[in-house]
Amino acid sequence: MVKPPHTSAPTIRLVAREAGVSQATVSRAFSQPELLAPATVEKVLSTAKRLGYVPNQVARALSTGRTHNIALILPDVANPFFSALMRGAQAQAYKRGYATFLGDSDETASLEDLLLDKLAVQVDGFVLASPRLDEERIRRHAARRPLVVINRELEGIERVLVDTASGFTDAVKLLAGFGHRVIAYVGAPRSSWSSQQRARAVCETGAALGLKVAQIDAARPSHEAGRACVDQLLNTGATAALAVDDVVAQGIMAGLADRGLSVPHDFSVVGCDDIIATTTYPPLTTVNAYCGLAGAKAVDLLLNGLSEPAAPVDTPVIVGELIVRGTTGPAPQGGVPNAGAPTDRDPSSPTTSRRRPRRPKPEPQAAGPSSSRKSI
């Protein structure tokens, strides 16, 4: 029996010879294509594909010191804000030839610390979103591996900020125009930088407009936390609430419906992120935070820094935008109607609310189911 001839795997030397370039050029076409002419990169890659050549990732990492992996650390991957941010970051990393590792810290600083430690040997750098760690620990990790932070201001560390404060300022003005005199901000734990900025905007704008502002801290930004805070919210005398994100706002709406209260006729609600806002009933008035763009910009900052370590620190700011939909309306005359006790129905079942006759809305400020954008 005659054995078939042995066929060895194609090598970088073979690709270089077939493409008429040096082995160094082949290596750069895969690892640093931006250093070569597009025509050269195309020639090398098409030759490699024809020959079936695949770069040895382990050998590349040993020779270049680069893994072409980055890690994205999030506080809560189940939160739609961070899910959208993750998709934006991962898509941008893929475009630039990098794979993305994902770590979920479960809103816990100690787990965030552990993930940064364990992943450091496997990645070229980190994108750290809304960190719960203190400044000292973040700086220690930044000294070990390149690191870009989202929504945290730390001098000397590259970061991307999502400025939703101006959107919350506009939301407070909207509520004041609707006649609300007592409002509440329902925020995340006070270690959250973005929640601090939103709370400050609500309190300062409310004070400037002569409104009474109550502040409630949710245990963590979740539907359950929003739902659980409704009794405390109603006890403040507020007729409108601004939530740290859409998920908390959705929970507030569910808790109000449990008590037989209708949105926006008995109570107005504003969220933030604009990820699930169009899926609520009524559609949610919210501040669009452009989460995916924040993730993409953070990846660009990180990878640009890896290729040009001496480049100046960049500080992009993404400005949010208030989008008015159907959950904001005129303040109820005489305050919020007496609410009934919450029902014992399954929290996962669809929420319903008692519908009241629609009050005429004041002109010219009208909010209805159709959305409108307010530029910042």
Backbone hydrogen bonds in HBPLUS format (Angstrom, degrees):
<---DONOR---> <-ACCEPTOR-->    atom                        ^
c    i                          cat <-CA-CA->   ^        H-A-AA   ^      H-
h    n   atom  resd res      DA  || num        DHA   H-A  angle D-A-AA Bond
n    s   type  num  typ     dist DA aas  dist angle  dist       angle   num
A0015-VAL N   A0011-THR O   3.12 MM   4  6.49 160.0  2.16 150.4 155.3     1
A0016-ALA N   A0012-ILE O   2.96 MM   4  6.13 159.7  2.00 145.4 150.9     2
A0017-ARG N   A0013-ARG O   2.97 MM   4  6.21 157.9  2.02 146.7 152.5     3
A0018-GLU N   A0014-LEU O   2.94 MM   4  6.13 167.3  1.96 154.9 158.1     4
A0019-ALA N   A0015-VAL O   2.90 MM   4  5.98 152.7  1.98 148.2 155.9     5
A0020-GLY N   A0016-ALA O   2.89 MM   4  5.81 119.6  2.26 136.3 150.5     6
A0021-VAL N   A0016-ALA O   2.96 MM   5  5.01 156.4  2.02 143.5 147.8     7
A0020-GLY N   A0017-ARG O   3.31 MM   3  5.10 142.2  2.47  91.7 102.3     8
A0025-THR N   A0022-SER O   3.14 MM   3  5.20 123.1  2.48  94.5 108.1     9
A0026-VAL N   A0022-SER O   3.20 MM   4  6.62 151.4  2.29 144.8 152.1    10
A0027-SER N   A0023-GLN O   2.97 MM   4  6.27 161.8  2.01 151.0 155.6    11
A0028-ARG N   A0024-ALA O   2.94 MM   4  6.21 157.1  1.99 146.5 152.5    12
A0029-ALA N   A0025-THR O   2.93 MM   4  6.11 147.9  2.04 144.3 153.1    13
A0030-PHE N   A0027-SER O   3.22 MM   3  5.52 137.8  2.41 101.8 112.2    14
A0031-SER N   A0027-SER O   2.96 MM   4  6.16 158.5  2.01 150.4 157.4    15
A0032-GLN N   A0028-ARG O   2.72 MM   4  4.71 144.9  1.84 121.7 133.8    16
A0035-LEU N   A0032-GLN O   3.04 MM   3  5.89 169.4  2.05 126.6 130.0    17
A0036-LEU N   A0033-PRO O   3.10 MM   3  5.51 165.8  2.12 114.8 119.4    18
A0040-THR N   A0037-ALA O   2.93 MM   3  5.30 123.7  2.26 109.3 123.5    19
A0041-VAL N   A0037-ALA O   3.08 MM   4  6.44 161.0  2.12 158.7 164.5    20
A0042-GLU N   A0038-PRO O   2.94 MM   4  6.14 165.9  1.96 153.0 156.7    21
A0043-LYS N   A0039-ALA O   3.01 MM   4  6.17 154.6  2.08 141.5 148.2    22
A0044-VAL N   A0040-THR O   2.97 MM   4  6.21 163.7  2.00 154.2 157.8    23
A0045-LEU N   A0041-VAL O   2.92 MM   4  6.08 172.4  1.93 158.6 161.0    24
A0046-SER N   A0042-GLU O   2.95 MM   4  5.96 160.2  1.99 146.4 152.2    25
A0047-THR N   A0043-LYS O   3.06 MM   4  6.13 152.9  2.14 140.4 148.0    26
A0048-ALA N   A0044-VAL O   2.89 MM   4  6.12 161.2  1.92 152.3 157.8    27
A0049-LYS N   A0045-LEU O   2.93 MM   4  6.09 155.9  1.99 145.6 152.1    28
A0050-ARG N   A0046-SER O   2.99 MM   4  6.17 157.3  2.04 143.3 149.2    29
A0051-LEU N   A0047-THR O   3.00 MM   4  6.24 153.6  2.07 150.0 156.8    30
A0052-GLY N   A0048-ALA O   2.89 MM   4  5.88 120.7  2.25 137.3 152.6    31
A0053-TYR N   A0048-ALA O   2.82 MM   5  4.88 152.4  1.89 148.6 149.3    32
A0052-GLY N   A0049-LYS O   3.22 MM   3  4.99 139.7  2.39  91.9 103.4    33
A0060-ARG N   A0056-ASN O   2.90 MM   4  6.16 158.5  1.95 154.6 161.4    34
A0061-ALA N   A0057-GLN O   2.96 MM   4  6.14 157.7  2.01 145.2 150.8    35
A0062-LEU N   A0058-VAL O   3.00 MM   4  6.29 154.5  2.07 147.9 154.8    36
A0063-SER N   A0059-ALA O   2.92 MM   4  6.11 155.3  1.98 150.1 156.7    37
A0064-THR N   A0060-ARG O   2.84 MM   4  5.81 157.7  1.89 151.9 157.7    38
A0065-GLY N   A0061-ALA O   2.78 MM   4  5.01 136.0  1.98 128.6 138.4    39
A0099-ALA N   A0068-HIS O   3.09 MM  31  6.55 160.6  2.13 150.8 152.7    40
A0124-ASP N   A0069-ASN O   2.77 MM  55  5.93 170.3  1.78 163.2 160.3    41
A0070-ILE N   A0099-ALA O   2.96 MM  29  6.40 153.3  2.03 158.1 166.0    42
A0101-PHE N   A0070-ILE O   2.74 MM  31  6.11 165.8  1.76 156.5 161.3    43
A0071-ALA N   A0125-GLY O   3.10 MM  54  6.55 158.3  2.15 153.2 160.0    44
A0127-VAL N   A0071-ALA O   2.85 MM  56  6.29 152.7  1.92 160.5 167.5    45
A0072-LEU N   A0101-PHE O   2.80 MM  29  6.16 160.0  1.84 157.9 161.2    46
A0103-GLY N   A0072-LEU O   2.91 MM  31  6.20 159.0  1.96 156.5 155.3    47
A0073-ILE N   A0127-VAL O   2.93 MM  54  6.36 161.8  1.97 163.6 169.7    48
A0129-ALA N   A0073-ILE O   3.01 MM  56  6.12 165.6  2.03 168.4 172.2    49
A0074-LEU N   A0103-GLY O   2.82 MM  29  6.18 165.3  1.85 170.4 171.6    50
A0105-SER N   A0074-LEU O   2.79 MM  31  6.11 169.7  1.80 168.1 170.4    51
A0107-GLU N   A0075-PRO O   2.76 MM  32  4.55 133.6  1.97 124.6 136.8    52
A0079-ASN N   A0076-ASP O   3.09 MM   3  5.61 155.0  2.15 113.5 120.6    53
A0082-PHE N   A0079-ASN O   2.99 MM   3  5.58 117.8  2.39 116.0 129.2    54
A0083-SER N   A0079-ASN O   2.99 MM   4  6.26 151.6  2.07 152.3 160.6    55
A0084-ALA N   A0080-PRO O   2.97 MM   4  6.05 163.9  1.99 148.8 151.6    56
A0085-LEU N   A0081-PHE O   3.01 MM   4  6.22 154.7  2.08 141.8 149.6    57
A0086-MET N   A0082-PHE O   2.83 MM   4  5.90 154.6  1.89 140.2 147.1    58
A0087-ARG N   A0083-SER O   3.05 MM   4  6.35 157.1  2.11 146.5 151.8    59
A0088-GLY N   A0084-ALA O   3.07 MM   4  6.33 160.6  2.11 149.6 154.4    60
A0089-ALA N   A0085-LEU O   2.93 MM   4  6.16 159.1  1.98 151.7 157.6    61
A0090-GLN N   A0086-MET O   2.85 MM   4  5.97 168.4  1.86 156.2 159.5    62
A0091-ALA N   A0087-ARG O   3.00 MM   4  6.02 162.2  2.03 146.0 150.9    63
A0092-GLN N   A0088-GLY O   3.23 MM   4  6.32 157.5  2.28 140.1 145.8    64
A0093-ALA N   A0089-ALA O   2.94 MM   4  6.16 158.2  1.99 150.8 157.4    65
A0094-TYR N   A0090-GLN O   2.94 MM   4  6.11 159.8  1.98 149.4 154.7    66
A0095-LYS N   A0091-ALA O   3.10 MM   4  6.34 153.8  2.17 142.7 149.3    67
A0096-ARG N   A0092-GLN O   3.28 MM   4  6.53 138.1  2.47 138.7 148.8    68
A0096-ARG N   A0093-ALA O   3.06 MM   3  5.21 130.4  2.31  98.0 111.4    69
A0098-TYR N   A0093-ALA O   2.86 MM   5  5.00 165.5  1.88 143.5 140.6    70
A0097-GLY N   A0094-TYR O   3.07 MM   3  5.08 165.7  2.09 109.6 110.8    71
A0108-THR N   A0105-SER O   2.96 MM   3  5.49 150.1  2.05 115.1 123.8    72
A0112-GLU N   A0108-THR O   3.04 MM   4  6.28 156.3  2.10 151.1 158.4    73
A0113-ASP N   A0109-ALA O   2.94 MM   4  6.17 156.4  2.00 150.4 156.3    74
A0114-LEU N   A0110-SER O   3.05 MM   4  6.30 153.1  2.13 140.1 147.0    75
A0115-LEU N   A0111-LEU O   2.91 MM   4  6.14 162.4  1.94 154.0 157.7    76
A0116-LEU N   A0112-GLU O   3.10 MM   4  6.32 162.1  2.13 150.4 154.8    77
A0117-ASP N   A0113-ASP O   3.10 MM   4  6.34 151.9  2.18 143.9 151.7    78
A0118-LYS N   A0114-LEU O   2.90 MM   4  6.11 171.3  1.91 160.8 161.8    79
A0119-LEU N   A0115-LEU O   2.98 MM   4  5.91 161.7  2.02 150.0 154.7    80
A0122-GLN N   A0119-LEU O   2.92 MM   3  5.35 156.3  1.98 116.6 124.4    81
A0126-PHE N   A0146-PRO O   2.91 MM  20  6.39 153.9  1.98 148.3 156.1    82
A0148-VAL N   A0126-PHE O   2.94 MM  22  6.30 154.7  2.01 147.8 155.3    83
A0128-LEU N   A0148-VAL O   2.82 MM  20  6.16 164.4  1.84 161.4 166.8    84
A0150-ILE N   A0128-LEU O   2.90 MM  22  6.17 156.6  1.96 146.4 146.5    85
A0130-SER N   A0150-ILE O   2.81 MM  20  5.66 151.7  1.89 142.2 151.5    86
A0138-ILE N   A0134-ASP O   3.20 MM   4  6.48 162.1  2.23 154.7 160.2    87
A0139-ARG N   A0135-GLU O   2.96 MM   4  6.18 161.9  2.00 156.3 160.7    88
A0140-ARG N   A0136-GLU O   3.11 MM   4  6.39 147.5  2.22 143.1 151.9    89
A0141-HIS N   A0137-ARG O   3.11 MM   4  6.43 158.2  2.16 150.8 155.4    90
A0142-ALA N   A0138-ILE O   2.90 MM   4  6.16 155.7  1.96 150.5 158.1    91
A0143-ALA N   A0139-ARG O   3.03 MM   4  6.18 137.1  2.21 140.3 150.1    92
A0144-ARG N   A0141-HIS O   3.02 MM   3  5.14 140.8  2.17 100.1 111.8    93
A0145-ARG N   A0141-HIS O   3.03 MM   4  6.31 160.7  2.07 160.8 164.7    94
A0149-VAL N   A0158-GLU O   3.03 MM   9  6.46 163.7  2.06 147.0 148.0    95
A0160-VAL N   A0149-VAL O   2.85 MM  11  6.40 145.8  1.97 152.5 163.3    96
A0151-ASN N   A0160-VAL O   2.83 MM   9  6.19 163.5  1.86 157.9 163.2    97
A0157-ILE N   A0154-LEU O   3.11 MM   3  5.71 164.7  2.13 140.9 141.7    98
A0161-LEU N   A0316-PRO O   3.16 MM 155  6.56 168.4  2.17 156.1 158.7    99
A0318-ILE N   A0161-LEU O   2.80 MM 157  6.18 167.7  1.81 165.6 168.4   100
A0163-ASP N   A0318-ILE O   2.66 MM 155  5.83 147.1  1.77 151.2 162.7   101
A0320-GLY N   A0163-ASP O   2.85 MM 157  5.76 177.3  1.85 141.0 140.1   102
A0167-GLY N   A0164-THR O   3.07 MM   3  5.14 119.2  2.46  97.3 112.5   103
A0168-PHE N   A0164-THR O   2.99 MM   4  6.37 150.7  2.08 152.7 161.1   104
A0169-THR N   A0165-ALA O   2.88 MM   4  6.20 148.2  1.98 147.8 157.4   105
A0170-ASP N   A0166-SER O   3.09 MM   4  6.37 156.1  2.15 143.3 148.4   106
A0171-ALA N   A0167-GLY O   2.97 MM   4  6.23 144.3  2.10 138.2 148.7   107
A0172-VAL N   A0168-PHE O   2.93 MM   4  6.20 156.6  1.99 150.4 154.7   108
A0173-LYS N   A0169-THR O   3.11 MM   4  6.40 158.2  2.16 146.5 152.6   109
A0174-LEU N   A0170-ASP O   2.91 MM   4  6.16 149.4  2.00 143.6 152.2   110
A0175-LEU N   A0171-ALA O   2.99 MM   4  6.30 160.3  2.03 150.3 154.4   111
A0176-ALA N   A0172-VAL O   2.89 MM   4  6.15 159.0  1.93 151.3 157.5   112
A0177-GLY N   A0173-LYS O   2.95 MM   4  6.14 152.4  2.03 144.1 151.5   113
A0178-PHE N   A0174-LEU O   3.11 MM   4  6.43 130.7  2.37 138.2 151.4   114
A0178-PHE N   A0175-LEU O   3.06 MM   3  5.01 131.9  2.30  94.2 107.6   115
A0180-HIS N   A0175-LEU O   3.14 MM   5  5.63 162.1  2.18 152.5 146.9   116
A0179-GLY N   A0176-ALA O   2.98 MM   3  5.14 159.4  2.02 106.7 112.3   117
A0331-ALA N   A0178-PHE O   3.06 MM 153  6.10 160.5  2.10 145.5 144.1   118
A0212-LYS N   A0181-ARG O   2.93 MM  31  6.28 169.2  1.94 161.6 161.7   119
A0239-THR N   A0182-VAL O   2.98 MM  57  6.12 158.9  2.02 161.1 154.2   120
A0183-ILE N   A0212-LYS O   2.93 MM  29  6.35 162.4  1.96 169.9 172.0   121
A0214-ALA N   A0183-ILE O   2.94 MM  31  6.39 158.7  1.98 147.9 154.3   122
A0184-ALA N   A0240-ALA O   3.01 MM  56  6.46 139.1  2.18 141.8 154.3   123
A0242-LEU N   A0184-ALA O   2.80 MM  58  6.22 158.2  1.85 161.0 168.4   124
A0185-TYR N   A0214-ALA O   2.84 MM  29  6.32 154.5  1.90 157.5 163.8   125
A0216-ILE N   A0185-TYR O   2.85 MM  31  6.15 169.0  1.87 163.9 165.5   126
A0186-VAL N   A0242-LEU O   2.89 MM  56  6.20 160.5  1.93 151.0 157.1   127
A0244-VAL N   A0186-VAL O   2.87 MM  58  6.09 135.7  2.06 174.7 168.2   128
A0187-GLY N   A0216-ILE O   2.80 MM  29  6.23 155.4  1.86 165.1 169.6   129
A0218-ALA N   A0187-GLY O   2.72 MM  31  5.75 165.7  1.74 152.3 155.4   130
A0192-SER N   A0189-PRO O   2.95 MM   3  5.91 168.4  1.96 131.8 134.6   131
A0196-GLN N   A0192-SER O   3.07 MM   4  6.32 151.9  2.15 146.0 153.9   132
A0197-GLN N   A0193-TRP O   3.07 MM   4  6.42 154.5  2.14 151.3 157.7   133
A0198-ARG N   A0194-SER O   3.08 MM   4  6.34 159.6  2.13 148.6 153.6   134
A0199-ALA N   A0195-SER O   2.89 MM   4  6.03 161.4  1.92 150.4 155.7   135
A0200-ARG N   A0196-GLN O   2.97 MM   4  6.13 159.1  2.01 147.5 153.0   136
A0201-ALA N   A0197-GLN O   3.07 MM   4  6.29 158.6  2.12 145.4 150.9   137
A0202-VAL N   A0198-ARG O   3.02 MM   4  6.27 159.6  2.07 150.2 155.3   138
A0203-CYS N   A0199-ALA O   2.92 MM   4  6.11 171.0  1.93 156.1 158.6   139
A0204-GLU N   A0200-ARG O   2.89 MM   4  5.95 169.7  1.90 153.9 157.3   140
A0205-THR N   A0201-ALA O   3.01 MM   4  5.91 161.1  2.05 142.0 148.1   141
A0206-GLY N   A0202-VAL O   2.86 MM   4  5.78 156.6  1.91 144.0 151.8   142
A0207-ALA N   A0203-CYS O   2.97 MM   4  6.07 159.2  2.01 144.3 149.7   143
A0208-ALA N   A0204-GLU O   3.05 MM   4  6.21 155.6  2.11 141.5 148.2   144
A0209-LEU N   A0205-THR O   3.05 MM   4  6.27 137.7  2.23 143.5 154.2   145
A0209-LEU N   A0206-GLY O   3.18 MM   3  5.19 130.5  2.44  94.8 107.8   146
A0211-LEU N   A0206-GLY O   2.76 MM   5  4.86 164.2  1.79 152.4 147.5   147
A0210-GLY N   A0207-ALA O   3.15 MM   3  5.05 161.8  2.19 102.0 107.2   148
A0222-SER N   A0220-ARG O   2.86 MM   2  5.89 102.5  2.47 121.5 106.3   149
A0226-GLY N   A0222-SER O   3.08 MM   4  6.38 159.1  2.13 149.6 154.8   150
A0227-ARG N   A0223-HIS O   2.94 MM   4  6.20 159.8  1.98 153.1 158.9   151
A0228-ALA N   A0224-GLU O   2.88 MM   4  6.02 153.5  1.95 146.4 153.9   152
A0229-CYS N   A0225-ALA O   3.20 MM   4  6.29 133.6  2.43 141.5 151.0   153
A0233-LEU N   A0229-CYS O   2.85 MM   4  6.02 151.3  1.93 151.8 161.5   154
A0234-LEU N   A0230-VAL O   2.84 MM   4  6.10 161.2  1.87 157.9 160.8   155
A0235-ASN N   A0231-ASP O   2.97 MM   4  6.18 148.0  2.08 146.7 155.8   156
A0236-THR N   A0233-LEU O   3.21 MM   3  5.54 152.0  2.29 104.7 112.8   157
A0237-GLY N   A0234-LEU O   3.09 MM   3  5.57 159.7  2.13 112.3 118.6   158
A0268-SER N   A0239-THR O   3.09 MM  29  6.52 162.7  2.12 142.5 146.6   159
A0241-ALA N   A0268-SER O   2.94 MM  27  6.41 150.1  2.03 146.1 153.3   160
A0270-VAL N   A0241-ALA O   2.89 MM  29  6.30 146.5  2.00 155.0 163.8   161
A0243-ALA N   A0270-VAL O   2.79 MM  27  6.09 170.6  1.80 160.3 161.8   162
A0249-ALA N   A0245-ASP O   3.07 MM   4  6.34 160.7  2.11 148.0 154.1   163
A0246-ASP N   A0272-CYS O   2.83 MM  26  5.14 126.0  2.13 155.6 141.4   164
A0250-GLN N   A0246-ASP O   2.79 MM   4  5.99 153.0  1.87 147.4 154.3   165
A0251-GLY N   A0247-VAL O   3.04 MM   4  6.35 152.2  2.12 142.9 150.3   166
A0252-ILE N   A0248-VAL O   2.91 MM   4  6.27 152.3  1.99 151.2 158.9   167
A0253-MET N   A0249-ALA O   2.97 MM   4  6.29 159.6  2.02 150.4 155.5   168
A0254-ALA N   A0250-GLN O   3.00 MM   4  6.29 153.0  2.07 146.3 153.6   169
A0255-GLY N   A0251-GLY O   2.92 MM   4  6.18 156.8  1.97 148.7 155.0   170
A0256-LEU N   A0252-ILE O   2.89 MM   4  6.16 152.9  1.97 152.2 159.6   171
A0257-ALA N   A0253-MET O   3.00 MM   4  6.21 157.5  2.05 144.8 150.9   172
A0258-ASP N   A0254-ALA O   2.93 MM   4  6.22 147.8  2.03 145.0 154.1   173
A0259-ARG N   A0256-LEU O   3.03 MM   3  5.23 134.7  2.24 100.3 112.7   174
A0261-LEU N   A0256-LEU O   2.95 MM   5  5.16 162.8  1.98 146.9 142.0   175
A0260-GLY N   A0257-ALA O   2.99 MM   3  4.98 162.7  2.02 110.5 112.0   176
A0340-GLY N   A0259-ARG O   3.13 MM  81  4.73 155.4  2.19 136.6 132.1   177
A0266-ASP N   A0262-SER O   2.71 MM   4  5.20 161.5  1.75 146.9 152.0   178
A0269-VAL N   A0327-THR O   2.91 MM  58  5.50 157.0  1.96 141.6 148.4   179
A0271-GLY N   A0285-THR O   2.88 MM  14  6.31 160.0  1.92 146.4 152.4   180
A0273-ASP N   A0287-VAL O   2.69 MM  14  5.75 172.0  1.69 160.9 158.1   181
A0289-ALA N   A0273-ASP O   3.42 MM  16  4.68 164.8  2.45 104.0 105.6   182
A0279-THR N   A0276-ILE O   2.98 MM   3  5.44 156.1  2.04 115.6 123.4   183
A0284-LEU N   A0277-ALA O   2.90 MM   7  4.75 164.2  1.92 141.1 140.6   184
A0326-GLY N   A0283-PRO O   2.90 MM  43  5.24 127.8  2.18 129.8 145.2   185
A0286-THR N   A0323-ILE O   3.02 MM  37  5.45 153.1  2.09 150.9 155.7   186
A0323-ILE N   A0286-THR O   2.74 MM  37  5.45 168.2  1.75 176.9 178.7   187
A0288-ASN N   A0321-GLU O   2.77 MM  33  5.16 156.8  1.83 154.7 147.1   188
A0321-GLU N   A0288-ASN O   3.16 MM  33  5.16 146.5  2.28 130.6 140.6   189
A0294-ALA N   A0290-TYR O   3.18 MM   4  6.52 151.0  2.26 148.5 156.9   190
A0294-ALA N   A0291-CYS O   3.08 MM   3  5.15 117.4  2.49  96.4 111.7   191
A0295-GLY N   A0291-CYS O   3.13 MM   4  6.53 155.1  2.19 153.2 159.3   192
A0296-ALA N   A0292-GLY O   3.04 MM   4  6.34 159.9  2.08 150.2 155.6   193
A0297-LYS N   A0293-LEU O   2.93 MM   4  6.09 164.9  1.95 154.1 157.8   194
A0298-ALA N   A0294-ALA O   3.06 MM   4  6.18 154.6  2.13 144.6 151.4   195
A0299-VAL N   A0295-GLY O   3.15 MM   4  6.40 156.2  2.20 146.5 152.1   196
A0300-ASP N   A0296-ALA O   3.04 MM   4  6.33 161.1  2.08 150.0 155.2   197
A0301-LEU N   A0297-LYS O   2.94 MM   4  6.19 159.4  1.99 149.1 154.5   198
A0302-LEU N   A0298-ALA O   3.00 MM   4  6.25 161.1  2.04 148.0 152.8   199
A0303-LEU N   A0299-VAL O   2.89 MM   4  6.11 174.1  1.89 161.5 162.3   200
A0304-ASN N   A0300-ASP O   2.82 MM   4  5.81 157.7  1.87 149.2 156.0   201
A0305-GLY N   A0301-LEU O   3.00 MM   4  6.08 151.0  2.08 141.2 149.0   202
A0306-LEU N   A0302-LEU O   3.01 MM   4  6.34 140.9  2.17 141.7 152.7   203
A0307-SER N   A0303-LEU O   3.13 MM   4  6.40 149.9  2.23 144.3 150.9   204
A0308-GLU N   A0304-ASN O   2.87 MM   4  5.99 140.9  2.02 143.1 154.6   205
A0311-ALA N   A0308-GLU O   3.00 MM   3  5.54 168.3  2.02 123.7 126.7   206
A0374-LYS N   A0322-LEU O   2.89 MM  52  5.38 159.9  1.93 176.3 172.7   207
A0324-VAL N   A0372-SER O   2.84 MM  48  5.23 144.4  1.97 159.3 161.6   208
A0372-SER N   A0324-VAL O   2.93 MM  48  5.23 139.3  2.10 136.2 148.8   209
A0335-GLY N   A0332-PRO O   3.09 MM   3  5.29 152.8  2.17 132.3 127.7   210
A0349-SER N   A0346-ASP O   2.98 MM   3  5.52 162.0  2.01 118.3 124.2   211
